Amino acid sequence: MKLAVFDIDGTLVDSRAIIQTATEIAFGRMGLVAPVYDQVRRVVGLGLGESLAILAPDLDASGHHELLEHYKIVFNTLRQESDYHEPLYEGAAKTLARLERGGWRIAMATGKSRRGVESILATHDWHAVFHSTHCAEDGPSKPDPAMVLAAMTALGARPEQTIMIGDSVHDMGMAKAAGVYAQGVSWGFCTREEVLGSGADHCADCFEELDAALDRFARG
């Protein structure tokens, strides 16, 4: 048994542009000054409601709910546009295929909504690739270990058989809280220094390095 639990945004999928654009439009519809990218990137991976509450601390609960609804509408609208672009990082598909051939179990742990999970699975034809999917709507969001623990339970894996792959400090915090190997990547929303500083056991700078790290983990 080898279980790889993947974050999505910033790890497999380059969603930086659409997340920033959706955030700016949603804030604009509320008459608020939109946060800059450096603010937005730091909350990606948390549950959407939690992320927006951090970015708009002066709003009350009603305001946060309204902002959340604006964001959902804007994000889904952007996905329907003809120039919609939320590509896989180069090497992501190859890595997933290698793991499949190698007999790994593959799970998803993401701050996306369940609707977002289903959309990304359909977009990339991943329904048969991921053996279990876990999102913020299922329970506590990152860095709580709930999603990784749920993946291990669903697929019958022990902590020493499980590796969490992600680009953010929230991913690494979740991995350490769950007692599993914390594999960081440096090409997403957080810098290499931030990833390592949050407790990552290793940080890969490209998918070739990630493949090598996964192979080392598989060998024990």
Z-matrix of the N, CA and C atoms (Angstrom, degrees):
N
C 1 1.462
C 2 1.514 1 110.37
N 3 1.309 2 115.57 1 123.90
C 4 1.467 3 122.69 2 171.80
C 5 1.522 4 106.31 3 -132.81
N 6 1.328 5 116.87 4 125.00
C 7 1.464 6 121.11 5 -178.27
C 8 1.520 7 109.85 6 -118.82
N 9 1.326 8 116.11 7 122.23
C 10 1.470 9 122.21 8 173.90
C 11 1.517 10 108.45 9 -107.12
N 12 1.323 11 116.32 10 120.16
C 13 1.462 12 121.87 11 178.46
C 14 1.526 13 107.49 12 -106.08
N 15 1.329 14 116.23 13 118.01
C 16 1.456 15 121.13 14 -175.42
C 17 1.523 16 112.53 15 -105.93
N 18 1.324 17 114.93 16 134.42
C 19 1.459 18 121.30 17 159.56
C 20 1.530 19 106.58 18 -72.23
N 21 1.333 20 117.31 19 162.64
C 22 1.464 21 120.47 20 -178.02
C 23 1.536 22 111.63 21 -109.70
N 24 1.326 23 117.70 22 -67.05
C 25 1.464 24 121.60 23 -175.80
C 26 1.524 25 111.08 24 -65.34
N 27 1.336 26 116.28 25 119.04
C 28 1.453 27 120.73 26 179.46
C 29 1.513 28 113.68 27 88.18
N 30 1.332 29 117.16 28 -6.93
C 31 1.459 30 121.18 29 179.60
C 32 1.522 31 110.99 30 -114.51
N 33 1.330 32 116.61 31 -54.80
C 34 1.467 33 121.31 32 176.06
C 35 1.524 34 111.70 33 -105.23
N 36 1.334 35 116.38 34 -34.20
C 37 1.461 36 121.86 35 -174.71
C 38 1.523 37 110.13 36 -116.59
N 39 1.338 38 116.14 37 131.56
C 40 1.462 39 120.92 38 177.86
C 41 1.530 40 108.53 39 -86.33
N 42 1.306 41 115.54 40 89.48
C 43 1.467 42 122.02 41 -176.40
C 44 1.521 43 112.46 42 -105.14
N 45 1.310 44 116.80 43 15.61
C 46 1.470 45 120.12 44 -174.66
C 47 1.524 46 111.93 45 -60.60
N 48 1.328 47 117.52 46 -43.87
C 49 1.468 48 120.15 47 -175.36
C 50 1.519 49 111.79 48 -67.97
N 51 1.339 50 117.48 49 -46.25
C 52 1.458 51 119.59 50 -175.89
C 53 1.524 52 111.14 51 -69.24
N 54 1.318 53 118.31 52 -36.29
C 55 1.466 54 120.47 53 178.90
C 56 1.524 55 110.39 54 -65.91
N 57 1.328 56 117.19 55 -44.26
C 58 1.464 57 119.84 56 179.88
C 59 1.522 58 110.70 57 -65.25
N 60 1.338 59 117.20 58 -43.94
C 61 1.467 60 120.44 59 -179.61
C 62 1.519 61 111.41 60 -62.67
N 63 1.337 62 117.02 61 -45.53
C 64 1.465 63 121.16 62 179.69
C 65 1.525 64 111.07 63 -61.98
N 66 1.313 65 116.48 64 -39.15
C 67 1.467 66 120.75 65 179.13
C 68 1.523 67 110.43 66 -64.20
N 69 1.329 68 116.49 67 -47.02
C 70 1.466 69 120.04 68 -178.72
C 71 1.525 70 111.53 69 -62.01
N 72 1.320 71 117.97 70 -42.53
C 73 1.469 72 120.76 71 -179.11
C 74 1.526 73 110.47 72 -68.02
N 75 1.320 74 117.19 73 -43.13
C 76 1.467 75 120.57 74 -179.52
C 77 1.525 76 111.28 75 -61.76
N 78 1.319 77 116.79 76 -44.08
C 79 1.463 78 120.28 77 177.93
C 80 1.528 79 110.02 78 -64.28
N 81 1.326 80 116.54 79 -39.74
C 82 1.457 81 119.90 80 178.97
C 83 1.504 82 112.67 81 -61.32
N 84 1.328 83 117.02 82 -38.34
C 85 1.464 84 120.89 83 179.31
C 86 1.523 85 112.05 84 -67.33
N 87 1.326 86 115.99 85 -20.57
C 88 1.462 87 120.52 86 176.93
C 89 1.530 88 111.45 87 -94.27
N 90 1.310 89 117.04 88 0.42
C 91 1.452 90 120.66 89 -177.12
C 92 1.509 91 113.21 90 72.12
N 93 1.321 92 116.88 91 26.51
C 94 1.457 93 122.33 92 -177.77
C 95 1.521 94 110.46 93 -106.73
N 96 1.317 95 115.57 94 152.49
C 97 1.459 96 120.80 95 173.64
C 98 1.528 97 107.79 96 -72.90
N 99 1.310 98 116.98 97 124.61
C 100 1.459 99 121.19 98 -175.71
C 101 1.525 100 110.86 99 -73.01
N 102 1.329 101 117.83 100 141.94
C 103 1.460 102 120.42 101 176.04
C 104 1.522 103 110.68 102 -69.41
N 105 1.309 104 116.46 103 151.00
C 106 1.462 105 121.58 104 177.45
C 107 1.530 106 108.92 105 -79.71
N 108 1.326 107 115.81 106 166.70
C 109 1.469 108 120.69 107 -175.55
C 110 1.525 109 112.22 108 -56.97
N 111 1.336 110 117.76 109 -39.16
C 112 1.464 111 119.38 110 -177.54
C 113 1.523 112 112.08 111 -63.39
N 114 1.330 113 116.83 112 -27.33
C 115 1.465 114 120.06 113 174.50
C 116 1.518 115 110.75 114 -77.80
N 117 1.315 116 116.48 115 -42.87
C 118 1.467 117 120.63 116 -176.98
C 119 1.522 118 111.33 117 -64.70
N 120 1.318 119 117.30 118 -44.28
C 121 1.461 120 120.17 119 -173.90
C 122 1.527 121 112.38 120 -61.04
N 123 1.322 122 116.83 121 -28.10
C 124 1.455 123 120.80 122 -176.31
C 125 1.530 124 113.36 123 -73.71
N 126 1.340 125 117.41 124 -16.82
C 127 1.465 126 119.63 125 -178.87
C 128 1.530 127 112.69 126 -107.78
N 129 1.340 128 117.11 127 -6.31
C 130 1.461 129 119.45 128 178.91
C 131 1.522 130 108.93 129 -64.93
N 132 1.320 131 116.12 130 132.80
C 133 1.459 132 121.81 131 -175.75
C 134 1.514 133 111.63 132 112.54
N 135 1.324 134 116.24 133 -29.87
C 136 1.461 135 119.88 134 172.81
C 137 1.527 136 108.34 135 -73.89
N 138 1.319 137 117.62 136 167.73
C 139 1.445 138 120.05 137 172.81
C 140 1.516 139 109.71 138 -60.44
N 141 1.333 140 117.05 139 147.92
C 142 1.463 141 120.73 140 -174.11
C 143 1.524 142 111.94 141 -58.60
N 144 1.317 143 117.48 142 -45.74
C 145 1.461 144 119.86 143 -179.78
C 146 1.510 145 111.98 144 -60.91
N 147 1.322 146 116.42 145 -42.06
C 148 1.465 147 121.19 146 178.52
C 149 1.525 148 110.62 147 -64.65
N 150 1.337 149 116.57 148 -41.98
C 151 1.461 150 121.00 149 -179.76
C 152 1.527 151 111.45 150 -60.04
N 153 1.334 152 116.04 151 -48.09
C 154 1.462 153 119.97 152 -177.69
C 155 1.524 154 111.48 153 -67.57
N 156 1.317 155 116.85 154 -33.61
C 157 1.461 156 119.78 155 178.06
C 158 1.530 157 110.73 156 -65.06
N 159 1.326 158 116.65 157 -36.64
C 160 1.461 159 120.38 158 177.22
C 161 1.525 160 110.58 159 -68.09
N 162 1.330 161 116.63 160 -38.54
C 163 1.462 162 120.88 161 -177.88
C 164 1.530 163 112.57 162 -75.24
N 165 1.341 164 116.56 163 -22.09
C 166 1.470 165 120.65 164 -179.92
C 167 1.528 166 109.07 165 -128.79
N 168 1.333 167 117.48 166 68.63
C 169 1.471 168 120.77 167 -172.87
C 170 1.525 169 114.33 168 -67.64
N 171 1.323 170 118.30 169 -17.65
C 172 1.462 171 120.19 170 -176.40
C 173 1.532 172 113.36 171 -85.94
N 174 1.321 173 117.31 172 -9.26
C 175 1.462 174 120.17 173 178.51
C 176 1.519 175 111.00 174 -79.20
N 177 1.327 176 116.55 175 149.29
C 178 1.462 177 120.30 176 173.31
C 179 1.527 178 108.97 177 -85.44
N 180 1.326 179 116.58 178 -176.79
C 181 1.467 180 120.69 179 -175.98
C 182 1.517 181 111.81 180 -59.51
N 183 1.338 182 116.52 181 -39.28
C 184 1.458 183 120.56 182 179.06
C 185 1.523 184 111.04 183 -65.02
N 186 1.329 185 116.09 184 -41.64
C 187 1.455 186 120.77 185 178.75
C 188 1.518 187 111.94 186 -65.08
N 189 1.328 188 116.15 187 -39.66
C 190 1.464 189 119.88 188 177.58
C 191 1.525 190 111.02 189 -63.22
N 192 1.312 191 116.20 190 -40.34
C 193 1.469 192 119.92 191 178.67
C 194 1.527 193 110.58 192 -64.00
N 195 1.327 194 116.39 193 -42.79
C 196 1.465 195 120.04 194 179.78
C 197 1.526 196 110.69 195 -64.22
N 198 1.322 197 116.85 196 -41.97
C 199 1.464 198 120.85 197 178.81
C 200 1.519 199 110.71 198 -63.33
N 201 1.317 200 116.28 199 -41.86
C 202 1.465 201 121.17 200 178.05
C 203 1.520 202 111.48 201 -59.95
N 204 1.324 203 116.76 202 -43.63
C 205 1.463 204 120.00 203 -179.88
C 206 1.531 205 110.96 204 -66.26
N 207 1.326 206 117.33 205 -39.60
C 208 1.467 207 120.39 206 176.25
C 209 1.526 208 110.26 207 -60.51
N 210 1.320 209 115.63 208 -44.82
C 211 1.470 210 119.32 209 -178.30
C 212 1.524 211 110.98 210 -61.66
N 213 1.315 212 117.30 211 -45.15
C 214 1.466 213 120.40 212 -179.47
C 215 1.530 214 111.11 213 -59.89
N 216 1.318 215 115.94 214 -45.35
C 217 1.468 216 120.38 215 -179.33
C 218 1.528 217 110.50 216 -63.21
N 219 1.330 218 115.99 217 -46.45
C 220 1.466 219 120.51 218 -179.03
C 221 1.521 220 110.68 219 -62.81
N 222 1.321 221 117.25 220 -46.18
C 223 1.459 222 121.16 221 -177.56
C 224 1.525 223 110.94 222 -60.86
N 225 1.323 224 116.14 223 -46.38
C 226 1.464 225 119.42 224 -179.90
C 227 1.523 226 111.71 225 -66.46
N 228 1.337 227 116.91 226 -34.33
C 229 1.463 228 120.24 227 176.68
C 230 1.521 229 110.95 228 -65.80
N 231 1.323 230 117.00 229 -43.01
C 232 1.461 231 120.93 230 178.90
C 233 1.521 232 111.20 231 -61.03
N 234 1.305 233 116.51 232 -36.17
C 235 1.463 234 120.13 233 -179.98
C 236 1.522 235 112.70 234 -68.05
N 237 1.313 236 117.03 235 -21.31
C 238 1.459 237 120.64 236 -179.35
C 239 1.527 238 112.78 237 -88.99
N 240 1.331 239 117.34 238 -9.70
C 241 1.451 240 120.00 239 -176.98
C 242 1.521 241 111.17 240 -75.01
N 243 1.319 242 116.43 241 152.89
C 244 1.463 243 121.70 242 -174.41
C 245 1.525 244 112.94 243 -64.82
N 246 1.334 245 117.24 244 -28.54
C 247 1.459 246 119.85 245 -179.24
C 248 1.535 247 112.30 246 -97.35
N 249 1.326 248 116.35 247 18.55
C 250 1.467 249 121.10 248 178.09
C 251 1.524 250 109.54 249 -57.57
N 252 1.321 251 116.53 250 132.04
C 253 1.455 252 120.67 251 -177.02
C 254 1.524 253 109.07 252 -145.04
N 255 1.290 254 116.41 253 112.20
C 256 1.467 255 122.78 254 177.79
C 257 1.533 256 106.73 255 -140.55
N 258 1.342 257 116.82 256 70.45
C 259 1.461 258 121.05 257 -167.81
C 260 1.524 259 113.96 258 -77.52
N 261 1.313 260 114.94 259 160.63
C 262 1.453 261 120.18 260 167.66
C 263 1.518 262 108.80 261 -71.33
N 264 1.318 263 116.24 262 146.82
C 265 1.458 264 119.40 263 170.11
C 266 1.525 265 108.80 264 -65.80
N 267 1.319 266 115.75 265 145.12
C 268 1.455 267 119.79 266 179.53
C 269 1.530 268 110.06 267 -60.92
N 270 1.306 269 116.39 268 123.61
C 271 1.458 270 121.23 269 -178.27
C 272 1.511 271 113.46 270 106.14
N 273 1.337 272 117.73 271 -17.29
C 274 1.465 273 120.62 272 -176.83
C 275 1.526 274 111.96 273 -63.50
N 276 1.328 275 116.58 274 -48.22
C 277 1.467 276 119.81 275 -178.19
C 278 1.525 277 110.82 276 -62.87
N 279 1.313 278 116.87 277 -39.74
C 280 1.469 279 121.26 278 179.97
C 281 1.524 280 111.03 279 -63.65
N 282 1.331 281 116.27 280 -42.33
C 283 1.468 282 120.05 281 179.55
C 284 1.523 283 111.12 282 -63.75
N 285 1.314 284 117.32 283 -44.61
C 286 1.460 285 119.94 284 178.29
C 287 1.528 286 110.74 285 -61.44
N 288 1.328 287 116.90 286 -40.62
C 289 1.468 288 120.48 287 179.29
C 290 1.531 289 110.96 288 -64.72
N 291 1.327 290 117.18 289 -38.92
C 292 1.475 291 120.84 290 177.40
C 293 1.518 292 110.82 291 -61.11
N 294 1.321 293 115.42 292 -43.59
C 295 1.461 294 119.11 293 -179.48
C 296 1.527 295 111.11 294 -64.81
N 297 1.320 296 116.11 295 -41.36
C 298 1.467 297 119.53 296 176.68
C 299 1.519 298 111.14 297 -58.38
N 300 1.326 299 116.69 298 -47.55
C 301 1.464 300 120.67 299 -179.43
C 302 1.521 301 111.38 300 -64.00
N 303 1.330 302 115.61 301 -30.95
C 304 1.457 303 120.28 302 -178.54
C 305 1.514 304 114.33 303 -82.84
N 306 1.326 305 117.45 304 1.93
C 307 1.455 306 120.35 305 176.84
C 308 1.515 307 115.20 306 81.61
N 309 1.332 308 116.63 307 14.87
C 310 1.461 309 119.72 308 177.51
C 311 1.522 310 110.17 309 -70.18
N 312 1.323 311 115.41 310 153.41
C 313 1.448 312 122.00 311 163.41
C 314 1.526 313 106.56 312 -92.98
N 315 1.328 314 117.04 313 141.87
C 316 1.462 315 121.52 314 -173.93
C 317 1.525 316 109.42 315 -128.20
N 318 1.322 317 115.63 316 127.68
C 319 1.470 318 121.13 317 179.79
C 320 1.517 319 110.07 318 -126.57
N 321 1.309 320 115.66 319 163.20
C 322 1.461 321 123.52 320 179.33
C 323 1.527 322 109.16 321 -119.12
N 324 1.337 323 115.92 322 134.27
C 325 1.461 324 121.82 323 173.91
C 326 1.518 325 107.35 324 -132.30
N 327 1.318 326 117.22 325 108.33
C 328 1.461 327 120.94 326 -169.19
C 329 1.523 328 112.29 327 -138.21
N 330 1.316 329 114.83 328 154.37
C 331 1.458 330 120.05 329 174.15
C 332 1.513 331 112.96 330 -81.50
N 333 1.335 332 116.98 331 -1.18
C 334 1.459 333 120.47 332 177.91
C 335 1.528 334 111.02 333 -64.23
N 336 1.330 335 115.78 334 162.60
C 337 1.460 336 121.04 335 170.91
C 338 1.524 337 108.62 336 -76.85
N 339 1.326 338 116.87 337 169.09
C 340 1.461 339 119.96 338 176.35
C 341 1.527 340 110.20 339 -62.69
N 342 1.309 341 116.57 340 -36.78
C 343 1.470 342 119.52 341 176.22
C 344 1.525 343 110.65 342 -62.52
N 345 1.320 344 116.59 343 -40.27
C 346 1.454 345 120.73 344 177.88
C 347 1.515 346 112.08 345 -65.22
N 348 1.333 347 116.45 346 -38.67
C 349 1.463 348 120.61 347 176.78
C 350 1.521 349 110.77 348 -60.57
N 351 1.328 350 116.36 349 -48.17
C 352 1.467 351 119.61 350 -178.78
C 353 1.524 352 111.02 351 -63.18
N 354 1.328 353 116.97 352 -35.87
C 355 1.457 354 120.67 353 178.87
C 356 1.518 355 111.38 354 -65.62
N 357 1.332 356 117.87 355 -44.75
C 358 1.455 357 120.96 356 -178.31
C 359 1.514 358 111.09 357 -69.49
N 360 1.329 359 117.92 358 -34.71
C 361 1.462 360 120.83 359 176.32
C 362 1.525 361 110.79 360 -63.33
N 363 1.332 362 115.85 361 -42.05
C 364 1.462 363 119.99 362 -179.30
C 365 1.524 364 111.09 363 -70.51
N 366 1.335 365 116.96 364 -41.71
C 367 1.464 366 121.10 365 -177.63
C 368 1.519 367 111.82 366 -58.68
N 369 1.333 368 116.77 367 -41.62
C 370 1.461 369 120.53 368 -174.62
C 371 1.533 370 113.25 369 -106.71
N 372 1.340 371 116.53 370 10.35
C 373 1.467 372 121.40 371 179.34
C 374 1.531 373 110.80 372 55.04
N 375 1.324 374 115.28 373 51.71
C 376 1.459 375 121.91 374 -174.33
C 377 1.534 376 113.99 375 -103.01
N 378 1.318 377 118.30 376 4.93
C 379 1.465 378 118.59 377 -175.69
C 380 1.526 379 112.12 378 -58.06
N 381 1.333 380 116.48 379 -35.09
C 382 1.464 381 119.59 380 -179.09
C 383 1.527 382 112.13 381 -88.84
N 384 1.332 383 117.04 382 -10.55
C 385 1.466 384 121.20 383 -177.36
C 386 1.523 385 111.16 384 -83.35
N 387 1.323 386 116.04 385 -45.24
C 388 1.470 387 120.70 386 -177.07
C 389 1.522 388 109.80 387 -92.77
N 390 1.323 389 115.25 388 122.12
C 391 1.460 390 120.67 389 -177.74
C 392 1.519 391 112.46 390 -81.27
N 393 1.328 392 117.24 391 -20.25
C 394 1.469 393 121.23 392 172.38
C 395 1.521 394 107.94 393 -155.16
N 396 1.323 395 116.52 394 149.00
C 397 1.461 396 121.72 395 179.31
C 398 1.520 397 109.34 396 -130.67
N 399 1.325 398 114.98 397 139.88
C 400 1.462 399 121.09 398 -175.33
C 401 1.521 400 108.26 399 -139.00
N 402 1.336 401 116.32 400 132.96
C 403 1.460 402 120.55 401 -175.27
C 404 1.526 403 110.40 402 -135.58
N 405 1.328 404 114.59 403 175.52
C 406 1.461 405 120.12 404 -175.09
C 407 1.519 406 112.40 405 -62.78
N 408 1.331 407 117.72 406 -27.05
C 409 1.463 408 120.46 407 -179.97
C 410 1.524 409 112.47 408 -72.11
N 411 1.327 410 117.48 409 -14.57
C 412 1.467 411 120.92 410 -178.38
C 413 1.523 412 112.31 411 -79.96
N 414 1.314 413 116.89 412 -15.81
C 415 1.462 414 119.67 413 -176.92
C 416 1.512 415 110.14 414 166.86
N 417 1.323 416 118.38 415 -153.19
C 418 1.466 417 120.20 416 -179.66
C 419 1.522 418 111.08 417 -58.99
N 420 1.332 419 116.54 418 143.10
C 421 1.461 420 120.74 419 179.22
C 422 1.532 421 110.00 420 -87.62
N 423 1.304 422 115.54 421 173.40
C 424 1.466 423 121.44 422 177.06
C 425 1.531 424 109.75 423 -57.88
N 426 1.318 425 118.04 424 147.38
C 427 1.454 426 129.14 425 5.75
C 428 1.526 427 115.48 426 -89.75
N 429 1.329 428 118.02 427 14.61
C 430 1.460 429 119.71 428 173.65
C 431 1.535 430 108.46 429 -57.91
N 432 1.334 431 119.07 430 142.21
C 433 1.465 432 121.01 431 -176.15
C 434 1.518 433 114.67 432 -77.90
N 435 1.336 434 118.62 433 3.30
C 436 1.466 435 121.43 434 -169.90
C 437 1.519 436 113.51 435 -54.63
N 438 1.334 437 118.46 436 -43.55
C 439 1.466 438 119.94 437 -175.93
C 440 1.524 439 111.87 438 -67.46
N 441 1.329 440 117.54 439 -41.16
C 442 1.462 441 119.98 440 178.16
C 443 1.524 442 110.45 441 -67.41
N 444 1.311 443 116.87 442 -41.88
C 445 1.475 444 119.91 443 178.07
C 446 1.524 445 110.80 444 -62.19
N 447 1.337 446 116.62 445 -39.48
C 448 1.463 447 120.06 446 178.74
C 449 1.528 448 110.69 447 -65.35
N 450 1.327 449 117.17 448 -39.16
C 451 1.467 450 120.65 449 178.32
C 452 1.516 451 110.69 450 -64.20
N 453 1.316 452 117.37 451 -42.84
C 454 1.466 453 120.24 452 178.75
C 455 1.522 454 111.25 453 -63.76
N 456 1.323 455 115.73 454 -41.10
C 457 1.469 456 119.45 455 178.65
C 458 1.527 457 110.85 456 -64.59
N 459 1.337 458 116.00 457 -44.97
C 460 1.458 459 120.16 458 -177.40
C 461 1.524 460 112.21 459 -63.07
N 462 1.337 461 116.75 460 -34.31
C 463 1.464 462 120.42 461 -172.87
C 464 1.520 463 113.26 462 -109.90
N 465 1.327 464 116.97 463 4.41
C 466 1.460 465 120.48 464 173.18
C 467 1.518 466 114.19 465 71.02
N 468 1.320 467 117.19 466 36.07
C 469 1.462 468 120.95 467 -178.67
C 470 1.519 469 111.34 468 -107.14
N 471 1.314 470 115.74 469 149.52
C 472 1.459 471 122.32 470 174.36
C 473 1.533 472 109.41 471 -94.95
N 474 1.339 473 117.62 472 161.80
C 475 1.464 474 119.76 473 -179.15
C 476 1.528 475 113.58 474 -55.00
N 477 1.325 476 117.59 475 -41.40
C 478 1.464 477 119.94 476 -178.33
C 479 1.529 478 113.06 477 -71.19
N 480 1.324 479 117.31 478 -9.31
C 481 1.461 480 122.18 479 176.99
C 482 1.529 481 112.27 480 -99.96
N 483 1.335 482 116.62 481 3.29
C 484 1.470 483 121.62 482 -169.23
C 485 1.517 484 111.61 483 -119.79
N 486 1.323 485 115.94 484 136.19
C 487 1.461 486 122.53 485 176.28
C 488 1.528 487 108.52 486 -127.76
N 489 1.326 488 116.57 487 130.97
C 490 1.462 489 122.99 488 178.96
C 491 1.515 490 108.24 489 -102.53
N 492 1.350 491 116.67 490 125.53
C 493 1.457 492 121.64 491 -178.33
C 494 1.519 493 109.19 492 -112.50
N 495 1.326 494 117.05 493 122.24
C 496 1.459 495 119.74 494 -178.84
C 497 1.514 496 112.33 495 -159.42
N 498 1.331 497 114.50 496 167.92
C 499 1.468 498 120.87 497 -175.84
C 500 1.515 499 113.70 498 -105.71
N 501 1.321 500 118.24 499 -4.52
C 502 1.467 501 119.18 500 -170.51
C 503 1.522 502 112.93 501 -120.02
N 504 1.325 503 114.28 502 162.78
C 505 1.462 504 119.95 503 175.96
C 506 1.528 505 110.48 504 -63.31
N 507 1.337 506 116.96 505 -28.70
C 508 1.461 507 120.44 506 179.24
C 509 1.531 508 110.65 507 -69.41
N 510 1.337 509 116.98 508 -37.07
C 511 1.459 510 120.62 509 176.74
C 512 1.521 511 111.25 510 -64.44
N 513 1.328 512 115.85 511 -44.88
C 514 1.457 513 119.45 512 -178.38
C 515 1.530 514 111.05 513 -67.57
N 516 1.324 515 116.43 514 -38.16
C 517 1.461 516 119.58 515 176.29
C 518 1.509 517 111.95 516 -62.81
N 519 1.329 518 116.70 517 -40.30
C 520 1.468 519 121.15 518 177.76
C 521 1.522 520 110.81 519 -63.79
N 522 1.333 521 116.44 520 -43.60
C 523 1.464 522 120.35 521 -179.69
C 524 1.521 523 111.16 522 -61.56
N 525 1.316 524 116.58 523 -47.34
C 526 1.466 525 119.18 524 -178.86
C 527 1.515 526 111.48 525 -65.02
N 528 1.341 527 117.04 526 -37.66
C 529 1.465 528 120.43 527 178.76
C 530 1.520 529 111.55 528 -65.71
N 531 1.344 530 116.52 529 -30.07
C 532 1.465 531 120.66 530 179.64
C 533 1.518 532 112.06 531 -86.53
N 534 1.317 533 117.30 532 -7.64
C 535 1.455 534 120.85 533 178.84
C 536 1.518 535 114.03 534 76.90
N 537 1.349 536 117.00 535 27.73
C 538 1.461 537 120.83 536 -179.65
C 539 1.528 538 109.80 537 -114.71
N 540 1.329 539 115.85 538 169.23
C 541 1.461 540 121.30 539 -179.54
C 542 1.522 541 109.16 540 -67.45
N 543 1.328 542 116.33 541 130.94
C 544 1.468 543 122.38 542 -177.07
C 545 1.522 544 109.17 543 -102.35
N 546 1.334 545 116.45 544 102.25
C 547 1.455 546 122.57 545 -179.37
C 548 1.523 547 110.16 546 -102.07
N 549 1.319 548 116.23 547 110.09
C 550 1.449 549 120.19 548 -179.91
C 551 1.515 550 112.35 549 -91.37
N 552 1.343 551 115.71 550 161.33
C 553 1.466 552 122.68 551 170.54
C 554 1.527 553 107.05 552 -131.92
N 555 1.336 554 115.78 553 151.94
C 556 1.464 555 119.23 554 -170.47
C 557 1.521 556 113.86 555 -105.64
N 558 1.343 557 118.02 556 3.73
C 559 1.472 558 119.19 557 -172.73
C 560 1.520 559 114.15 558 -98.80
N 561 1.307 560 118.47 559 7.51
C 562 1.451 561 120.90 560 -175.65
C 563 1.520 562 114.23 561 -103.39
N 564 1.324 563 115.99 562 -128.56
C 565 1.462 564 121.25 563 -172.45
C 566 1.522 565 113.32 564 -86.73
N 567 1.307 566 118.31 565 -21.11
C 568 1.458 567 121.06 566 -179.70
C 569 1.523 568 110.24 567 -113.02
N 570 1.303 569 115.67 568 153.79
C 571 1.462 570 120.47 569 179.29
C 572 1.525 571 110.20 570 -78.43
N 573 1.327 572 114.72 571 163.68
C 574 1.463 573 120.29 572 176.90
C 575 1.537 574 110.67 573 -56.69
N 576 1.325 575 115.93 574 -42.21
C 577 1.465 576 120.24 575 -179.03
C 578 1.521 577 110.93 576 -63.91
N 579 1.330 578 117.44 577 -40.45
C 580 1.463 579 120.75 578 179.27
C 581 1.520 580 110.82 579 -66.73
N 582 1.326 581 116.36 580 -41.11
C 583 1.467 582 120.34 581 -179.55
C 584 1.526 583 110.58 582 -63.58
N 585 1.330 584 116.82 583 -49.22
C 586 1.466 585 120.19 584 179.64
C 587 1.524 586 111.04 585 -65.38
N 588 1.317 587 116.43 586 -36.82
C 589 1.454 588 120.20 587 -179.79
C 590 1.515 589 113.91 588 -68.06
N 591 1.348 590 116.69 589 -18.65
C 592 1.464 591 120.25 590 -179.56
C 593 1.524 592 112.43 591 -92.98
N 594 1.341 593 116.90 592 6.70
C 595 1.461 594 119.75 593 173.61
C 596 1.505 595 116.44 594 108.16
N 597 1.332 596 118.30 595 10.26
C 598 1.459 597 120.33 596 179.54
C 599 1.522 598 110.44 597 -60.11
N 600 1.334 599 116.29 598 140.11
C 601 1.456 600 120.96 599 174.98
C 602 1.529 601 110.95 600 -75.61
N 603 1.327 602 116.06 601 -26.85
C 604 1.461 603 121.86 602 178.51
C 605 1.520 604 107.70 603 -160.84
N 606 1.327 605 117.15 604 152.25
C 607 1.461 606 121.08 605 176.37
C 608 1.521 607 108.67 606 -130.47
N 609 1.321 608 116.83 607 122.40
C 610 1.461 609 122.53 608 179.27
C 611 1.516 610 110.14 609 -92.43
N 612 1.334 611 116.05 610 142.77
C 613 1.457 612 121.36 611 179.89
C 614 1.523 613 112.73 612 -100.82
N 615 1.325 614 118.12 613 -5.84
C 616 1.459 615 122.69 614 177.05
C 617 1.525 616 107.70 615 -159.01
N 618 1.331 617 116.42 616 167.11
C 619 1.459 618 118.89 617 -177.40
C 620 1.526 619 112.27 618 -68.26
N 621 1.334 620 118.05 619 -26.41
C 622 1.460 621 119.55 620 175.23
C 623 1.530 622 110.27 621 -63.65
N 624 1.334 623 116.45 622 -41.36
C 625 1.468 624 119.76 623 176.37
C 626 1.520 625 110.99 624 -67.16
N 627 1.330 626 117.05 625 -37.25
C 628 1.459 627 119.98 626 177.85
C 629 1.523 628 110.45 627 -64.25
N 630 1.337 629 117.22 628 -43.22
C 631 1.469 630 120.53 629 177.84
C 632 1.524 631 110.84 630 -58.14
N 633 1.326 632 116.71 631 -43.25
C 634 1.456 633 120.81 632 179.57
C 635 1.527 634 110.99 633 -63.84
N 636 1.329 635 116.45 634 -40.51
C 637 1.462 636 120.49 635 178.72
C 638 1.523 637 111.39 636 -64.88
N 639 1.338 638 116.48 637 -40.91
C 640 1.461 639 120.23 638 177.48
C 641 1.517 640 111.31 639 -64.32
N 642 1.327 641 116.97 640 -38.53
C 643 1.466 642 120.58 641 177.61
C 644 1.527 643 110.44 642 -64.51
N 645 1.336 644 117.40 643 -42.59
C 646 1.459 645 120.23 644 177.49
C 647 1.516 646 111.19 645 -61.49
N 648 1.328 647 115.95 646 -42.16
C 649 1.461 648 119.45 647 179.19
C 650 1.536 649 110.51 648 -62.38
N 651 1.333 650 116.41 649 -41.66
C 652 1.464 651 120.10 650 -179.03
C 653 1.527 652 111.47 651 -63.38
N 654 1.331 653 116.44 652 -32.19
C 655 1.465 654 119.60 653 179.44
C 656 1.517 655 112.14 654 -78.98
N 657 1.352 656 116.34 655 -8.93
C 658 1.451 657 119.42 656 178.70
C 659 1.510 658 113.64 657 81.90
